[in-house]
Amino acid sequence: MYADLLNNRMTADVHTFNALLAAAPNTREKYNEKWELIVETLNQMSEQKVQPNLLTFNAVLKSLRKCGSLARTQSLQTLNEMKALGIEPCLATFDHLLGIFYKAASSVRGPTDMIFEVLDEIEGKSFVARDPDDVYFFSNAMRVCLDLKDVELAYRLHQLLGEGENWKLLGDAFQQSVFYGRFFNLLCMMEHIDMVMKWYKDLIPSLYYPNSQGMMDLLQALDTDSRLDLIPQIWKDIKQLGHTNKADLVEEVLALMARDKQSPEVQASFADCSLAVKSVYEVGDRGRTALEWTASALGNITFLLLRAGRMQEAWGILQLFKANNRIPGEALLAEFLECAKERRDNDLAIDLVKLAASFSLTTTAKFASRVKEEFLLSEEQKKSLEELDVLSSDSSGSDSDSDSE
């Protein structure tokens, strides 16, 4: 068809030329050849006295996004020609400019202020839909703000949504989610947690349903500003948003709560939360398959219950290690032993040594020795420990014999 146009065997209207301009870069390999074809098409358009419109220039700019190093210079010339003809740019125009100046590999091309120039030009203006690609502007512009880690720029972009009916150009539900997801990610990285939580309450769930990564970003923000005490509240939202089937997110919740010791009030809140988390490993949520227990999840819940003084419940979790073919860590058993020592609970201490022996842990003898030295044991209890020592030694001997064979 293009050959027929060149040979004047056919004439075309502006819509046909716009389609040819959009397709041009897909028919050539080299960047300069792509651009030459675009120029030839524009010349043919001029010879046939077809007046370009907004979509013509947007097609050129969109094609330039595939023209490599030529794109920056030619896009600015295209924009100037567009304005010289009195054609007002739309959001798609600016989206293509940002796509040209902020590619993934833009770092090798040097810095640019294009995003600032674009916002300076459109700030305070109200737009209407004039190009199907208008709906990509806000989400892509927010990507640039995120890449630049410029939260003030993001605020300016967000404020633009409030002008007239610009919010209608945010796109479909997916585009809206992308926009707000990037905005919230940037807030979590750059803002104080009080401001993050303000936006969190404003956006969720009325405007934005965060995915599991969005909730992970929030947890990291809580950690950065030492506000882990808010995790139980966030866990309720994670559950409401339907993310309890995301193992990495659930594990992160438990790990952050268990990492450091907190005040008694916070520890009590964490213990309650840990039991709420435990439920998703037992019956799942919303009819989903329950998560598979990991040693770290079991260990963290046990730690949290121990620190809240809920020994009986902690012991119950400890039994789940064996039931799920998981092995408790030495640090967990050591903390359990400290709690037994504080309570002067000899029976619990001996039961811990028995538990370690049942897992054939190499630390069994070490725990048995500690119990002998740090607890006031009855003769019967001492005898019980000695029997465990013999069993532990026999087990170790058997292991050594197996290794030497």
N, C-alpha and C positions, 0 to 999 in steps of 0.2 A: 504493500500500500504506500509506504514511504517513497519507494522508487517511482511509483506512478505519480505521486505529487511532484517529485523533482522533475519529471518529464512533462509536467503540465497536462497530463492526461486526466487528472482528477483535481477537483477543488474540494476544500474541506472547510467546515465551520470551526469556531473557536473551541468547541468541546472536543472535536477530533484532534486538533492540534494539542490540546492539553493532555489528552491521552497518550499521544505520541511522545510528548516531552517527558511524561512520567515513565514511559517504557524505555526511553533512549539509553540510559546507563546500563540496562540489562543486555544490550545487544553488542557491546564493545568490552574489550578486556582492559585496555590501558586507560588510565585516568584522562590523559589528554585527548584520546580518541572519544571518550564519552562526552567530554565537554565540546569537542568539535561537532559532534552530532547534534548536541543541544543547540549550538549556534546555527548550524545549517537549518534546523527545523524552524528556529525563530526567523531566520532570513526568508525561508519559504513562506512563512506566515505573513511577513511584511509584504512580499511580492504579491501575495494574493489579497492584500489589503484587508486582512482579518485583524480586527482590533483585539489586543490582549486584554484579559480581565484579571481579577484578583487570583483566580484559580490557575491562570497561566503562570504568573510569577511564583505562586506557591509550588507549582509543579517543577519549575526550574530549581527552586531552592531545595525541594525534596530530592531531586535528582543529584544535586550538588553534594548531598550527604554521602554519595557513593563515588565522589571524585577526588578523594584523598587531599593532597596538599594544595590543589588548585582551589578548593572549595572556599576557603576564607576570603581570599581576594575577590573572587567572582561573585560571591554571595553579597558582599557589600556593594559592588557595582550594580547588581540586580536590584537590590533594595533602593538604591538611588534612582535608577530608571523607573522603578515602580512609583516612587513618590513624585518624580518629575511629571508623570502622566496623571497625577492627582488620584492615584489609587491608594486608599487607606489600608494599611496592613491589618490583618486579623490575628487572632491568637495562634493559628496554625503557622502563620508567617514567622512569628517569634519562636515558635517551637522548632521550626526547621533551622533557624539561626542558632539556637542553643545546641541543636543536634550537630551542627557543623563545628561550632567552636568548643564544644565540651564532649568530644568522643572519649571512649575508654582509654585511648592511648594519647590523650591530649597533653599529657605531661611532657612528652618529647617535643611538643611544638611551642612550648613557652606559655606563660600565663596570659590570661585574657580577662578583660572587664566586661565582656558582652552581657553577662547576666545583670550587672548593675545598670548598664545602659538601657537594656530592655525594660527593667523595672522602673527606671527613671521616666521612660517614655509612656508606659501604660498605667502607672500609678494614679489612682483616683478616677480612672476611666471605666465606663460600663460597656460591655461587649455583648453582641448577639451572635448566634451561630451563622457563619458565612462559609465555612469549609468543614467537611467531615472530620478533618484532623484537628480541629479546634480543641477537641476534648482531651488531647494528649498534652496540651501545654502545661497545665498545673502539675500533673504528676511528674513530668520530665523536668520542669523547673525546680521542683522540690528535690529531685535527685541531685541536681547541681548544688543546691544549698547544702544537702547532706554531704556530698563529696568535698565541698569547701569547708564543711563544719562551721558554717556561718549561720548562727541561730537568729541574729537580727534580720538577716536577709530573708530567712524563712518566715519570720513574723510579718514582714512587709508583703510577702507573697500571700500569706494566709489572709491578711487584711484586704487584699484585692478581691477575695471571694465575696466580701460583704458589699462591694460596690454594685449597685443596680441588681441585675439578675445574673451576675457572673457565676454564681454558684451552680447555675444550670449547665455551665460548660465544664463542670468537673468530670463529666463522663458517667459511665454506668457504674454499677456497684463495685466492680473489680477496680476500675480506675480510681474511684473514691477511696477504696481500701489501700491502694498503692500510695496515693497522696498522703493520707493520714498516717499510714504506717511509716513512711519516710520522715514525716514531720515529727511523729512521736519518738522514733529512733534518735533523731537529732536532739530532741529535748532531753531524752534520757542520758545522752552523752555529754551535753553541754550545760544544762541548767541545774540549779540547786533542786534538791528533792522536793522542797515545798512547792516550787513552781511546776515541777513535773506532776505532782499529785493534783495540783489545781487543774492542769490541762487534762489529766487522766479522768477526773470527775466530769469535766465539761464535754469531753469527746466520747467517753465510753459509758453506755453502749449506744447513745442516741445517734452518733455520727460514725462511729468506728468500732468494729468488732476486731480487736487485735488477734493476730495469729499467735502461735506458740512462741515465735521469735520475738514478737512484740512484748509478750509477758516476760521472756528471758531478759530483754533489754531493761524492763522495769526492775526486775530483781537485781540486776547489776547496778542500777542507779541507787537502789536502796542500800546495797552493800557499800558503794562508794561514799555515800553520805552517812554511813553508820545508822541507818534507820531500819535495821532488820526486824525491829519490833512490829513493823507493819505487815510482815509476811503472813500471819494468820488471816488478816483481812484480805490480802491479795489471793490467798489460796481459795477463799470462798468465790472470788471472781473467776479464778482459773476453772473452778468446778462449774460455775454458771455458764462460762463461755464454751464449755465442752472440750477442754484441753487436758483432762485427766488421763487420757490415753497416750499422751506424749511422755514417754519414759524419761527422756533427758530433762524435760522441764520438771517433772515430779521429783527426780533425783536431785536436781539443783535446789528445789525448795527444802528438801530434807538436809542436804549438805550445808546450806547456809545457816539453817537453824542450829545444826549440831556443831558447827565449826568452833564457836567460842562460848564460854560460859557467860550467862547474862544475869540480870537481877532476878530475885525469886519470882516477882510478878511476871516478868517476861518468860522465865523458864516454865511457869505454870501454863501460860498461854501457848508456848511452843509444844508442850506435852499434849495438850488438848488437840492442837493442830496435827501433831504427828499421828495421833490415833484416827483423825479424820482422813489423813493421807493413807493410812494403813488399809482403809476400806477399799481403795481402788486396786489393791493387790489381792483382795479376797473375792469380791463380787463384780468388779468393774463398775462402770458408770454408764447410765443410759443404754443398758442392754449390751454394752461392749464387752469384749473378752477382758478378763482381769489381767493386769500387768504381771509379769513374771518377777518373782522376788529375786533381788540381788543381795549379795553379802553387805554391800554398802548401805542399801536401803534398810535392811534389818538392823545393821549396826547403828545407823544414825537414829532410828526410832528408839532403840534400846538406850542409847546415850541420853536422848531427850527425856525419856521417862525416868531414868536414874537421877538426872540432875533436878528433876521436879520432886524427888523423893517418893516416886511411885514404884517401889521395889517389886511388888507382886506382879504388876502389869509388865514391868521390864523383864522379869523372869519368864513370863509367858511368851514374850517376843523371842527370848533367847532359845526357847524350845523349838521355835520355827526354823532355826538354822538346820537342825538335823532333819526335820520334816521336809525341807526343800533342798537338801543336799548342798548346803552352803556351810562355810567354815568361819566361825567368829575370829576376829583379829585379837592379837595379844593385848592391845591398848584397851579394847572393850572389856575383856575379862579382868584386866588390872583395875579398871575403874569400878567394876562390879565388886572386886575384892576389897577395894578401899571403902565402898559403901557398907559392905558386910562388917568391916573392921570398926567403922564408926558406930554401927548398931550393936557391935559385940555379938554378932550372929554367927556362932561357930558352925551350926548346921549348914547355913548358906555357904560359908567358906569351903566346907568340905564338899558340898554339892558342886561348887564351881570347879574344884579339882577333879571330881568325878567326870564332870562335863568335858573338861579339857582332855582327860584320859580317853573318853569315848570317841573323841576326834583324833586320837593318837597324836596330839600336838607335842612338839618337842619341848614346849615350855611347861609341860605338866609337872616335871620334877621341880622346876623353879617355883611354881605356884604352891606346890606341896611344902617346899622348904619354907616359904614365906608364912604359910598358915601355921606351921610348927613353931616358928620363931615369934610371930606377932599375935597369936591367939592363945588364950588360956584354955587348953583342951583337956577333956577328961581322958582317962586311960583308954576307954573304949574308942574315943575319937582318934587318939594317937594311933591305936592299933589299926583303925580303918585307913588312916593315911599311909601307914607302913605297907599295908597290903596293896594300896594303889601304887606305892613306890616300886614294889616288886613287879607288879604288872607292867608298869611303865618301863622298867629296866629290861624286862623280858621282851617287850615290844621293840625297844630300841635295839636290843641284841639281835632280834630276828631280822630287823631292817638291815643291820650291818652285815649279817650273814648273807642276806639276799644280795646286797650290793657287791660283796666280795666274790660271789659265785660267777 
